[in-house]
Amino acid sequence: MAKRRYEKRRRRSRRGFMAWAMWKKVLAIAGGVLVLLMTAGVAFAASKLNKIETTQLDTSKLNISTEVEHNETGYLNVALFGLDSRDGTLGAGERSDTIIIASLNRETKEVKLCSVFRDTVLEQPDGSYNKANTAYATDDAEGAVAMLNKNLDMDIKHYVTVNFNVLVDVIDELGGVELDLTDEEVFWTNGYCTETSRVTGKTTTDLTKPGKQVLDGVQATSYCRIRYTTGDDFKRAERQRNVLEQIVIKAQKADLSTINRIIDKVFPKVATNFTLTEILAYAKDAFDYKLTEMSGFPFDKSTSTLTGVGSSVIADDLEDNVKQLHQFFFGSDGYSPSSTVTSLSSSIQAFASGSYTTEDPSVYETPEENYYYADPGTGTDNGYTPPADTTDTGNTDPSTGGENGAADGGNAGDTGGADTGGSGPADTGGTADQNTATE
């Protein structure tokens, strides 16, 4: 009797063992499938990331100060460069019209953005003084990052560069972004749209009124480029940050198919030194990031026209401005300026004082691509009548010497080349290359 009970228990034990063996197989298969899915996911991500132009930066050349204690484990600092190249190139030879430092708090997932105004006079990689956007043109991303680190006591090791026209694709895929435009912003947005459409091959419609409205890719990108309004280039940097903020908000709500389309269109127009591993690590928390504050550097500044440089932004006191920058990004972390920043603060002031000129700034500035403000052949000025008090900001048109960058070039056969005193270009109905204005 006892023997039969033992055999029963042994049979049950064998059944239990067989069941456990079956579960082990199931778990093994499930685990294998999971590994395959994970591998496929990485492979998929790798195939996408292969579209990006990847580079490496020599960290020994990035001018990260050894006098400053950098909290590298607590923050990720990234330099964002927007190039306004018409041929889509992302390397040296192109000035960085947009320079933004992004700082990510790894613990709180908070992100802060600070524009570095492109006309800010800083020491360049070759030791000269020039506009901040010059470094990228002469020394590529590595030189531009090194320039930011040296002048601002930052510890930036990563960068992302995009062709500025990439905004058109992103914004269109997201269904547009909502912005609040003034009268003069409507006028200039319509003006820039002509050239933006020509470069990107995308059509748009004219804006017809100020106020809150949804802008498509061409319109929003053109809005980002405006500098002929109250606030000049400082206001332009603010517009760029506002558009980026709206993009982040909408992208975090977008579905995967939309994100996939954006990736396919955008990645071929991006250059970075982020590795695949780094991108995947940060991507998993992408929906947790919070864009909290935005500002512009220098905080306390003046403007002047400098010999050999042109229209410039000069920090009133670079050392104090850098202190404010570190306070903005990192709070009260005990930062004290390095001897390099202290020395540069005095040197830049001396350079600015000794280089002041009253001559036409266009003599010293590298000509930029022309933007078409009048809609050629239609007999209309941008589809919108600007308000009577549109501000003349004193941007000189090199071709006319007029004080408004919107003044028409005054070519032969052009009937409306006169400066309109800030109300925008005169309507001429001429050809596209007869109605131009240098930005």
Secondary structure as GFF3:
##gff-version 3
##sequence-region A 1 439
A	DSSP	alpha_helix	2	49	.	.	.	ID=ss1
A	DSSP	beta_strand	53	54	.	.	.	ID=ss2
A	DSSP	three_ten_helix	59	61	.	.	.	ID=ss3
A	DSSP	beta_strand	75	83	.	.	.	ID=ss4
A	DSSP	beta_strand	96	105	.	.	.	ID=ss5
A	DSSP	beta_strand	110	116	.	.	.	ID=ss6
A	DSSP	beta_strand	121	123	.	.	.	ID=ss7
A	DSSP	beta_strand	129	131	.	.	.	ID=ss8
A	DSSP	alpha_helix	134	152	.	.	.	ID=ss9
A	DSSP	beta_strand	158	163	.	.	.	ID=ss10
A	DSSP	alpha_helix	166	173	.	.	.	ID=ss11
A	DSSP	beta_strand	177	181	.	.	.	ID=ss12
A	DSSP	alpha_helix	183	200	.	.	.	ID=ss13
A	DSSP	beta_strand	211	215	.	.	.	ID=ss14
A	DSSP	alpha_helix	217	225	.	.	.	ID=ss15
A	DSSP	alpha_helix	232	251	.	.	.	ID=ss16
A	DSSP	alpha_helix	256	266	.	.	.	ID=ss17
A	DSSP	three_ten_helix	267	269	.	.	.	ID=ss18
A	DSSP	beta_strand	270	272	.	.	.	ID=ss19
A	DSSP	alpha_helix	276	283	.	.	.	ID=ss20
A	DSSP	three_ten_helix	286	288	.	.	.	ID=ss21
A	DSSP	beta_strand	290	297	.	.	.	ID=ss22
A	DSSP	beta_strand	301	306	.	.	.	ID=ss23
A	DSSP	beta_strand	310	315	.	.	.	ID=ss24
A	DSSP	alpha_helix	318	330	.	.	.	ID=ss25
A	DSSP	alpha_helix	339	354	.	.	.	ID=ss26
A	DSSP	three_ten_helix	361	363	.	.	.	ID=ss27
A	DSSP	beta_strand	370	372	.	.	.	ID=ss28
A	DSSP	three_ten_helix	432	434	.	.	.	ID=ss29
A	DSSP	beta_strand	436	438	.	.	.	ID=ss30
###
